[in-house]
Amino acid sequence: MKHAYLALSLATILNTPLVAFAAEKTQVKDSIEHIEVAGQVINSQGLSVKNETIDGPFGDNLALQDIARSVTPISSELIEQLNITTLQDVLAVSPNTYSASGFGAPSLPTIRGQLGELFQDGTRRQAGNNGFGVPLSFNSVEQIDVVKGAPPVLFGSSQRNGGFVNLQSKVASTDESKGKASLSAGRWDQYSAQIDYTAPIIKDKVGFRVSYEHLDHGSYYDYSGTKSDSLFAALRILPDDKSTWDINFELYQVEFTDNAGINRPTQALIDDGLYITGQGVQANGSTVPAAGSIVSPTGQVNIDRSTVLTDPDNQNEATTYLIHSIYKRELSANASLKNITYFQHLQREEIAQNSFVEIIDGADTAQNRTELTYSWNDEQQTIFAFDVRYNKVLGYSQFTTEADSPIDLTGPLSNRRIPLTDAQKARLVELRPGVFVSPGAQYDIDNDGSGDFNLSDTTDSRSWQTGFAIQQDSDWTDKLHTSLGYRVDYYDVEARDPIAPQGQTAASDSINDTLQSGQVSFNYKLNADFTGYGAASYNEATSNSMAGGNVLGGGNVISAQNFATENTLVEFGLKYAPIDSDWYADGAVFSQRRSLRNRDGSNTGIRTTGFESQVFYDAYPYWLSAGYSYIDARYDNSASSQDSAQVADAFDNSRPDIIAGTGVGAPSFTPFAPSNSQVQGIPEQSFSFNGNYSITSKWQTGFSGLYTKSYPLDFLQTVKIRDQYTLNVNTSYAFTPSTKLRLDVNNITNQKNWRPVFEGGYFGATLAFPELPINAKLTLTHKF
């Protein structure tokens, strides 16, 4: 019955007030002199956030200044101008979005020092396990809305609460035919092509859109690359003047590289590119990388920054398809209905030579949310939402025998490979010939009172999330607006071991829990130009593993701790959005407490306080933007852990002239006692700036830059990434109104910058990611 509900609940609104507004706007335009309208078109280049509307999180068609949160909407024009191709690139325009490299393929945003959620059209997409997952294609995307803080009650309980990105999909046109084709070529044999076309099928009734993107990217990094294909199709149906129905579909296939960067990140490596050589040795004399191996330094050399922890024989690919349906209908002058339905299927397989395995044999997620909006009068509006989400994951994982620190990257490839011993295989299960994974539960076969297997994220799980939300929006005066929201979510979760050891009965468990969230906010118009706001929210969230699945923990039960993640937010801000000016600016102070899921499945409390601000100016021939962020991120009297306590643990003290090694061995999992220490891997301050100048009506030139303040790479702050900056420039020339050629040169000063590899700092003493040197890309675009 629940599957039937998900399949059949497609009902919704076209808000007549919007139609009336559009008609009124048309009449106003008709009454304005032609020269004034032309002046507006020339001045605005569509590169400011000021005039963008936000759909979904807090209601529909909301102006930026009317949302009591720090928000950055990034339009398609701004995506193109800033050359945004990954989620990491949003830092160019949205403050406090600095991120780790995500093993070279970030699948989640990082906002205010923690992983955030990824939504599309208001529903949460499947994404990575702690940020490591499937790369994201923007082929289907029209606008990117970056919102700070936990998802609101309309979006419901989720897993990550630093903030979220809501992708707005491309929409088909019902009144005109238009298309766009682009080709690009860049350094290291990076080629891509995209074609996007939309046209009416029945004028003003039915339209379609098709967009296809192909990427064939070589890489600066050894044994790396990305090949992907994305096919997006959209249909818009206007059954009558009171309703719209948008349906879209995306099929995405990708082969990509798991890039762990460079190991042994000493201060000498970060500052001078000096790498300590010498292969780690186990206690039994083996040079195969393993926990506890000790390196006797053999020297120190300048390492090529392209020499990273990759392997030509690694396999890593994924296929996913998504379906979205958004149906809107005006029920009466006071009531409207919106229904959103989403389905995603994902398959992924990575088998790496360092013994890492992650195989998702099938992850299916379906969600349906129905929203009823009722206006009691001109001042009071209520939104009711009913939400059902289903998630099923069958996946196999094995990461317990990885060991990065013992590997000497300057040696042969055999240094990096970890063939499993018979003893290690005995603690795993053979999924298929030669591929060993962890079982999904623990078993004591020899009855000695302790488990005989290594556990990771293997699971066969399913979950139902049923939620009800209510949001009350009130205009008390012409200046004061308030919003109050509450939501309750009921979880029903089951998990079982899909690959129990031979002779063992597969363990299983189930759990159900109720999670709550609430929010309150106000907007106050100080005058026509300035709006002040305040917001507070409380959110109970979950901790999940790969593809949002649930695993069996200690005692072969689903841990209740996975449903005990509490998150709070208090935020105050000021927004400047003058009607008769080309400027926009805002600023916010915030305090957030939230939990971070650790690699072992536990939760660590983190408290962040800070300030962020953004400013935009958009008036032909100029466009400028700048963003500044300050964040103090600390463990909230909470425990933490790292792969190793410090990089010196990997070495003995045989070469004190190179490093004062401790001889502990590495990796050596290290828990740290509860503290209020600074969270590693996050710069306290960052500053971004962007600009564009139209030299003539055909020729434009632009620039962008990013500065980050020094920050610790590891918990003990033994190694720091120094102050660093990146400068990019671009120029474009329009040969005709339809054809344009653009050149981007990134990192033009060829800085040797670094990033953390993994969110949360777990590998802070083990790995660091070298950012790209100077590189260029040429893009030809033609509109038709």
N, C-alpha and C positions, 0 to 999 in steps of 0.2 A: 504494500500500500504506500509506503514511503517513497519507493522508486516511482510509483505512479504519480504521486504528488509532485515530485521533482520534474517529471516529464510533462505534466499537464498544466502546471501553474504558470501560465503566460498571459497576464492580464494587466492593462495600464493606461497612462495618461498623456494627453497633450494639454498643457496648462493654458487655458484660455486667456488668463491675464497676460501671458507672454504674447499670445496672438494679438490681443488688443493693444499691448504695448508696441508691438512691431508695426501694427497699422497706424497707431498714433505717431510713431517715429517717422513713418513714411510721409504722413501728412505734414509733420514739422519740417522734414527735409524739403518737401514741395514748396513750403512757404519761405524757405531761406534762399537768399540770392545765390546764384550759381557761383560767383567768385568766392564766397565764404566757404562753401562746400569743397571747392577745389583746393582752397588753402589748407583745409583740414587733411585732405588726402595727401597732399605734398608733405606736410609736417610729420605726420605719423608714419613710421616705418614698420609698425607691428613688433617692435623690439623692446617694449616696456611691459612690465607686468601689470601696469595700472589699469588697463581696460579689459583684462581677461576676466572671464567668469569661471566660477568653480562649481562643478556638479558633483553631488554624491555625498561627501563626508558629513556635511552639516545641513544639507538640503540642496536644492537645485537653483542654478542661475544666480548665485550669490556674488556680489562684487567683493573684491579683495578687502576693501576697507571695512566691510560689514561682517567679516569673519574674526571671531575673537581667538585667534591663534596666529602664530608665525607661519606664513605660507608663501611659497614661491611658485607661481604658475609659469611654466616654460612652454611657450607656444611653438608651433612648427617652424615659424620664422626664426625664433631664438635658438631652437635646436640646430638649425642649419648654420646660423651665424656663429655659434659657439663650437661647432664641429663636435657635438655631443654624440658619442657612439657607444658608451658604456655608462653604467650607473655611477662609476667613479667620477665621470666628467661633470656631474651636476654641481660639484664643488666650485666650478668656475663661476657660478651665478648664485648658488644658495649657500648661505653661511652655515657653519657647524655641520658639514656633511663630509668631513674627511674620513677616508676609509683605508683599511688594509687592502692588499692586492687580491685577496680571495684566491690564493694559489693561481693567480694569473687569469682567472675567469670569474669575476665577481657576479653573483646572482642575486644579491640583496643589497639594499642601500644601507649606509651607515649614517646615523643622524644623532647628534648630540652625544657622541661617544659610544654608541651601542648600535648593534644591528637593528634595522627597522623592518617593517613589513612591506611587501610588494602587492599592490592591488591593481586590478584592471577593470575599469568600468564599475568600480564599487564592490568587487568581489576579490577575495584573497587568492592569489595565484599560488600554485605549488612553487617552491623555490628550494634553495640549497639547505644543506645541513650545516648550521652555523656559518652561513655565507658561502660555503663551498658547494657548488651545484652546477646547473646548466647555464651557460651564457645566455644573455637576453638579447633578442633582436628587436630593434625599434621599427621594423618594417610596418607594423600594424598601428603605430602610435601617431596621434595627431597632437597631443599635448601631454606634458608631464607636470603633475602637481605634487610639489614637495611640501609635506606638512610635518611640523615638529610636534612631538608628544604622542602619547598613545592614541590608537584609533578611537574615534568617537562611538557613542552607543549605537548609532545606526549601522556601523560596520561590525560591531560585536567583539566578543572575546577572541584573542588571537594568541600568538606566542611572543612576538618581539614588540617592544614598546618604546624604543627611543624616538620613533617617528615613523612615517610611512610615505611611500610614493604611490600615487594613484595615476595609472596610465589611462588616458582617454583615447579610445580607439578611433581610427579614421571612420568617417561616415560617408555613405553614398549620396550623390547629388540626384535630385529628382527634376531639376530645371535646366541644367546645362551639361554639355559634354566637355571634359577637359582631361588632360593627361600630362605626365611628367616622366622623363627618362633621364637617368644619370649614370655616368661611368667614372670610375676613379682608379688611379694607379698611384702607388706610394712606394717608398723605400722598402727594401727586403721583399720585393715581389708581392706586394699587397694589392690585390685587385678586387674590385667589387662592381656590381651592376644592379640597378633597380629600375623598374618600370611601374608606374602607378596610373591607372585610368579609371575614370568614373563617367557615367552617362545615364540619362533617364531611359527606362524601358517603356513606361507610360508617363507622358509628361505630367508633372506635378502630382503623380500618384505612386509610381514605383521607379526606383533607381538602383543601380548596381555599382560596385567598385571592386577592382582587382589590383593587387599590388604584389609584385614578386621581387625578391632580393636574393642575389647570389654573392657569397663571399669566398674568395680563395686567397687567404692571407699566409704568406710566408712570415718569418719572424726573425727578429734580431737575436733572439735567444736560441741556443743550440737545441736541435731536435724538437722544435716547436712549430706550431702552425694552427690555423683554423680554417675549416671548410664548412660552409653552411648554406642551406637553402631555406627560405621562408616564403610561403605562399599564403596570402591573406585575401579573403573575399568577403564583401559586405553587401547587404541588401537592405534598403530602406523602403518601407511600405507606409503610405499615408491612406488608411482606409476611409477616413472622412476628415472633417475639419476639427475634430476633437481628439484625434489619436495619432500616434506614430508607433512604428515597430521597426527597430533596428536589429538585424541578425548578422553576426559576423563569425568567421571561421578562420583559424590559422593552423597551418601545418609547418612544423619547424624540425629540421634535421641538422645535426651538427657533429663534427669531429673536431676535438680540441685537445689542448695540452694541459695537463696538471703540472703547473710550474711552481716549484717550492723555493725558487730563488737560490741564494748562496748560503751555505751553512757556515758555522763557526764565526758569527758576527762579532769580532773583537772591535775595540775602538780603532785599532789600526786599519781594519778593513773598512770601516765606515768613513774614516777621515782620509786615508791614503791608498785604499785599494789593496792593502797588503794581506795576503792569505797565508795561514799557517799550514804547511804540508805535513804529511805523515798519515798513514792509514791506521785506524784504531785496531787494537788487538784484544780479543777476549781472554778470559782467564785460562782457557784451554789452548791458547796460542792461535786460534783461528782469526783470520783477518776479515771474515764475513761480518758486516755491520750487525751489532746486536746490543741490547741493553747492557750497560756496565762496561762497555769497551773503553780502553784507555789509549790515548794518542801520545806517542813520544815524538815531539816536534822534530822534523828533519830539516826545516828551513822556513823561510818566509819569502814569498814571491808576490809580484804584482799579478793579480788574476784578471783575465779578461772578463768584463762584466757580463758577457754573453754566456759564460760558462756557468750553467745553473743545474740544479738537481732535476734533470729530465733524462729520458732514455728513449732511443729510437724504436725499441720494441714494445713500448707501452701501448695499450689499447684504451681508447676513451671516446665514447660516442653516445649520443642520446637522440631520441625522437619523441616529440610531444605534439599533440594537437589540442586545440581549445575551441570551444563554442560559447559565444555569448548571445543572449537575447535580452533586449531591453524594450519593454512595451509600456507606453504611457497613454493614459486616457483621462480626459476631463469628464467627471461623472455629473457635475452640476456646477453652478456658479461658485459654490463653496467647497467642493470636494474634488480631489483628483487621486488617481491611483497609478502607482508605478510598480512594475514587476521585473526583476532581474533574475535570469537563469544562467548558470555557468556550468560547464563541464570541461574537465581536462584529463587527458590520459598521458602518462609519461613512462617511458622505458629508458633505462640507462645502463651502460656497462663500462666499468673501468677495471682493467686487470693490469697492474703495474709490476715492474720487475723488482721493486723494492718490497714486495709482498703485500702491498696495499690492494684491497679488493672492495669495490662497491658496485653491486649489481641490483638494479631495481627491475624486477621481473614484471612489474605492472603496478602503477599507482594511479588510482582513479579518484577524482574529486568532483563532486557535484554539489551545487548550492542553489537555493532559490530563496529570494527575499521579496516580500510584498510590502509595499509602503502605501499607506493611506494618509493623505494630507487633508485636513479639514480646517477651514477658516471660519471660526465662530463669528468674527466680525473683522473690521479692518485692522484691529489691534492684536487679536489673539489667534494663533494658529497652532494646531497640534499635529504631530506626525506619529502614526502608529506603524510599527514594523514587526512582521513575523518572518522568522528566518530558519531555514533548515539546511544543514551542511553535512554531507556524507564524505568520508575519506577512507579509502582502503589501500593498504600498502603491502606488497610482498617484496621483501628485499633481503639481500645477503651482504654482510660486511665483514671485513677483517683488517684491522689496523694495529693489532697488538704486538706484531713483530717488527714494525718499522723502526729504523734507527738512522737518523740523519747525521748527527754529530761525528760518528766514527769515520765517515766517508771523506776521502781525499779527492776532491773534485779535479785536481790537476793530474790524477793518475788515469789508468785505463777504465773503460766502462764497467769492467768486472768489479771495480771498487764499490759501485753503487748497487750491485745486485744482491738480493737476499734470498738464496735458495733455502727452503725450509728443511730443517733437520727432521729425522724420524721422531724425535722427542717433541718437536714443535707440531708436527702433523698430528701426533697423537692427541694433542689438546685442541684440535680443530676437526672439522668434518669436510670430507671431499664432496663438493657440490657436483663436479664433473671432472673427468680425467685431468689431473694436474692443477685444479683450482680448488684451494682450500679456504673455507670461511668459518667464522665462529658459529656455533649453534645459537639458537635464540633463547637458551635457558642454561642453567647450570645443573650438572649432574655429578653425583659422587659414586662413581662406578666401583672403586675399590673399598668403599665403606670405611674410609679413614677419617671421616668427619669434615673433609674439605672438598671443594669442587675440583674437578679434574679437567676443566676446559677454560679457554680464553673467551671472554665475551666482548662483543662490540655492539653493533646496531641491528643485527639480523632480527627480522620480525615478520610475522604475518598478522597484521592488525586491521581492525576496522573501528570506526568511531562515528557516532551520530551526535551532532550538536544542534540543539533546538533552542532558539532564542526568541524572546519578545522584548521589544524596546518601545519607549514612548519619549517623545521630545516636545516640550512646550516652548514656543517662541512668542514673546510678548513685546509689544511697543507701548510702553507706559506713557511716554511723551514723544514729541518730535525728536528729542535728543537721546532718550534712554531706551535701550533694547536689552532684553534678557533672554537667556535660553537655559532651560533646565531639562536634563535627560537622565533616564534610568534604563538599565537593561539587566535581564536575568537570562543565563544560558544553562541549559541542562545537558550534561555530557554522559553518554553511554558508550563505554569503550571496552573492547575485547582485544586480547593479544595472545598469540600462541607461537610456539617454536615450529617453524616450517621445515626444519632439517635436524631433527633429533638424532643423536648418535645411535648407531645400530644396537638394537636390543633395549632401547629406552623408550618409555612412553612420553610422547611430546607434552611438555608442560604448557599450561595455559592459565589465563586469569582474566577477570573482568572487573570493572570498577565503574561506578557512576558518581557524579558530583555535580553540584550547582555552583556556578560562578556568577558574580555580580559586578556591575560597573555603573558608575554615575558621573555626571558632569554638570557644572554650572558655569555660566559666563555672562558678562555684560559688555555692551558697547555704549559709549557715551560720546556724542558729538560735541566737542568743545566749541567748534564753530564750523563754517562751511568747509574748511580745509583739513582740520585735525579731528581724529577720532581716537579716544583712549579706550582700552579694553582690559579686562581681567578674566582669567579662566582658571578653573580648578577641576581636576578629574581624579577618580579612583578607579582602578582597573584590576580585576583578577584574571590572570592569564595562565596558559599552559606551557609545559616544556615538552617538546617533541623531538624525534630523531629524523632520519632522512625522509624526505617527501612528506613530512608531517605525520609520520607513523608513530606508534607507541611501542615501547620495548618492555620486556620483563626485566625487572631489576633484582635486587637481593631477595633471596627466598623465593625466586621465580614468581614474584607478584609485580603488578604495575604499581609503582611507587605513588603514594598519595601526594608526595612532594611535587610531582609533576603538575598538580592542579592547585598549588599553593603559592603561586607567584603573584605577589601584590605589587602594584605600581601606582605611584602618585605623581601628580603634576600641579604646580602652581606657577602661573605665568601672567605677567603684566606687560602691556605694550602700548605704543603710540604709533599711529599711522597718519601719514601726510599725503593726501590725494586731492590736490586742488583741481577744480573743474577747468579753470581757465589757464592752466599752466602745464608745461611739458614734463614736470618733475613728479617723481613719486619717491617716498622714503618711509621706512618704518624701523622700529627698534623694539626689542623685547628683553626683559630680564626673566629668568626662569629658575626653578628648582625642581628637579625630578629625582624620584627614587624608583629604581627598577631592578629587576633581577636579570642576570646573565646566565644562560645555560652553559655549563662547563662541558668539556669533552667527555667527562665520565658520567654525564647526565645530571649532576647536582646543580644547584642554583647558588649564585653568588650575588649578594646585594651590592648595588652601586648607587651612590648619590652624586648627582651633578648639579652644579649651580653655574650660572653664566649670563652672558649678554651677547646679543647678536643684532646686527643691523644691516640693511641693504638700501641702496639708493639707485634710482634710474633716471636718466634724462634721454628723451627720444624726440628730436625735432630735426628734420632734414636741414642740413646735410650731416648732422652729428647724431651719434648715439653713444651713451656712456653708462656704465654701471659699476658699482663697487659694493663689496660685502666685507664685513669684519665680524669675527667671532672670538669670544673669550669663553673658555670652559674650564672649570675646576672639577675634575672627575676623580672621585675617591671611593675606595671600598668602604661600605657602610658598616663598620665594625664586623666585617665579614671575611671569611676565609677565601683563599685563592690557591692556585696551583700552577706549576709550569712543567714543561717537558724535562727541564733540568733547572737547578737553582740559578746557575750562572754558567757562562761559556767556559770559564776556567776549569769547570768540573770535567770537561772532556779530555784534559791534558794532565800529564805528570809534570814534575818540576825539573826534568832533565835539561831543559833549556830556559833557565830563568831570564836569559838575555832576550828571549822572545815572549814568554808568558810565564807568569807565576801560577802554574797549574796546581790544582788541589788533589788530583789523583782519585777523585770520587768515581769517575767513570760516567759515561753518558750514552744514551739518555738515562736519567735517573729521576723518575717522577718525584717531584718535590711539592708537598703541600705547605702552604704558609698559614700561620696562625691568623685568627681574626685581627683586622687592623683597619686603620683609616688612611692607609697609604695611597699615594697617587696611583691611578690606574695607568699602566704602561701602554705605550703604543698610540697615545692621543696627544696631539699638540695643544698646548693651552691657548695659543693665539694663532689665528690665520687671517690673511687678508687677500682678497681677490679683486681684480679690476679688469674691465673690458671696455673696448671702444671701437668705434667705426666712423670713418669720415668719407663722404662721397666727394671725390675730387671733381668729377663731372657726373652727369646723369648716367653715364655708362661705367665709369671707373670708380671702384671703392677700395679702401684699404682699412685694415683693422688690426687690433692687437688684443692680447689677453695675458694676464699674469697671475701667479699664485705665490704667496709667501707663507711659510709655516715656521713657527717658533720652535726652538730646540725642545726635544722631549725624550724621555727614557724609553729604551726598547725593551728592557726586561724589568721584572718586579723589583729587584734589588738595586736598580739604577746603576749598574756597573758599566753599561754601554748606552750612549745617547746618540740619537740622530740630531745633528747640529741644525742651526737655522739654515733653511734652504729656500730657493725660489725657482720658478720656471717661467720663462717668457716665450710666448708664441706670437707669430705675426701671420697675417693673411692679406691677400689682395684678390679682387675679382674684376673681370671685364665683361660687359654685356655686348656681344657683337650685334645682336638684334634684341628687341624686347623679349624674345623667347629663348635665346641661347646665351649661356653665360659660362665662362671658364674661371675657375677659382684655384688659387695656389695657397696651401697652408704649410707653414714651416713651424714645427713644434720644437720646443726647447732650443731656441735659436742660439743661446749662449752655451749650449752643450754642457749643462750642469750634470754632475754625477750625483744624482739624488737617490734617496732610499725610502722604502716604505716597510711597515710590518707586513708579514705574510698572512697572518691569521688574526681574525677578530678576537678580542679578549686577552691577547698577550700570551697565550699558552706556549707558543713557540718563540717567545721574545728572546730567550737565551740561546736559541738554536738556529734560527733562520732570519734572513733579511732579504728584501726584494729590491734589486737594482732597477730603477726606472729607466726609460728609454733615452738614448742619446739624441742628438739632433736628427730630425727626420722630416721629410716633406711628402705632401700628397697633392695630386692634381686632380680636379674634379670638373667634368663637363656636364652641364645640365641643360636640357631642352624641354620647354613646355609646348604642348600642342593641344 
